Amino acid sequence: KAAESGELLRAVQNVLDEEYANDDNFRIKHPTFQGVQSRESGQHFQHDAAHYRQLWDQARASDAALQARLESDGYVDGMKLCTMSREQLDDAMPKSDEAEQKGVVAVASY
């Protein structure tokens, strides 16, 4: 969907750019024409398109940051811990002699 949204935003901008270019060409050929310029009448469309483009860019950046975090080693390791049973977690903990060597303090469970 993000790619479709990006394409749609580009298409909207292309339509606006084409309209402005056509209006400029028309005014060159008809210098006495007094109508409102397309840039003026389309200003709110241009503003909205720029705003949506900014939101889209921010969303894409957030998606990329989240994707990077999901693919990081720390996250993957953390998710592995979440899938372990209590027994597997207990087995993964250092044994008492290993813990003493590593300076790990044992906590009694009540």
Stockholm file with secondary structure:
# STOCKHOLM 1.0

chainA/1-110         KAAESGELLRAVQNVLDEEYANDDNFRIKHPTFQGVQSRESGQHFQHDAAHYRQLWDQARASDAALQARLESDGYVDGMKLCTMSREQLDDAMPKSDEAEQKGVVAVASY
#=GR chainA/1-110 SS CHHHHHHHHHHHHHHHHHHHHHHHHHHHHCTTCCSCCHHHHTHHHHHHHHHHHHHHHHHHHHHHHHHHHHHSHHHHHHHHHHHSCHHHHHHHSCCHHHHHHHTCCCCCCC
#=GC SS_cons         CHHHHHHHHHHHHHHHHHHHHHHHHHHHHCTTCCSCCHHHHTHHHHHHHHHHHHHHHHHHHHHHHHHHHHHSHHHHHHHHHHHSCHHHHHHHSCCHHHHHHHTCCCCCCC
//
